[in-house]
Amino acid sequence: MNYYIPNVEPGLKTKKGLYFYEPSELTKKLYFYVLWGGEYIVDAPYSIRRDYMDSFLIFFIKRGSMHFHYLDQSFVAKQGDIVLLDCKEKNNYHVTEEAEFQFIHFSGKGTQDLYNEIYQRQGCLFTLPSDKNNLPNILSLLASNQEIDFNISLEIYELLGNLLESTRNTFESRDANMAKVPPEIQAALTHINENFSSKITIEKLSEISNLSTSHFCRTFKKYMGTSPYQYILNYRLIQAKNLLVQTNLSVEQISEDCGFYGIGHFIKAFSKSTGGMTPGKFRKVCF
């Protein structure tokens, strides 16, 4: 790996760390892992410029602000913001005032795919609720100087998952009870629950909700975290799985009872949701 840590960092006032970690070969093969991390207090002229480094980098701005240039973009991260970078791309960051931040360089199996999905959805600047920001936990684990491969992998995975979930606006709906879902969306959910075995159209759900089709779809996704179509499909698949396990009904009958267009459509959708397992095989495995 091409490590790049400047020997002299003008503007660096105080730091906790650097905390280096040497993961096992098994960890590098299977887990997420931290290379190093720390917490800095800096002031102008603090500035770092890198052309390439084989790692990913997460910042949490605790105080002040930081200026970033990355992938032909320039932006400012302020107190409470989180920044995620792929250091294989050229990047530069600096401050014009005193700032305090936490950071880790990390890598691991699957990191690139997760990063790509997160960046495609929102870019590299985020704000998370404090209970969803795992970076302080990760630094505490690093400072403990113990063998923490599995625990730190879980923390990194959760942090990246929280960043991804934040792009879907699902925190509020997932943590809230149904009372926070608007009545018009609750009406649509009731209709789906009571009529999943029949044909359900977006137009009908929009009519029930007394919203235009486009407004209904946007509002539904905001509160439920997915599109109306995907919600209906997921609901039908859950009912089908229950029937496969709890009854002796044929696959054909379950397909019909759960509102699928035909046995072919049911098997295709079911297999996609289970990583290739057909309804028949799912029934055998669960029994």
Secondary structure, 3 states (H helix, E strand, C coil): CCCCCCCCCCCEEEEEEEEECCCCHHHHHHCEEEEEEEEEEECCCCEEEECCCCCEEEEEEEECEEEEEECCEEEEEECCEEEEEECCCCEEEECCCCEEEEEEEEEECCHHHHHHHHHHHHCCEEECCHHHCCHHHHHHHHHCCCCCHHHHHHHHHHHHHHHHHHCCCCHHHHHCCHHHCCHHHHHHHHHHHHHCCCCCCHHHHHHHHCCCHHHHHHHHHHHHCCCHHHHHHHHHHHHHHHHHHHCCCCHHHHHHHCCCCCHHHHHHHHHHHCCCCCHHHHHHHHC
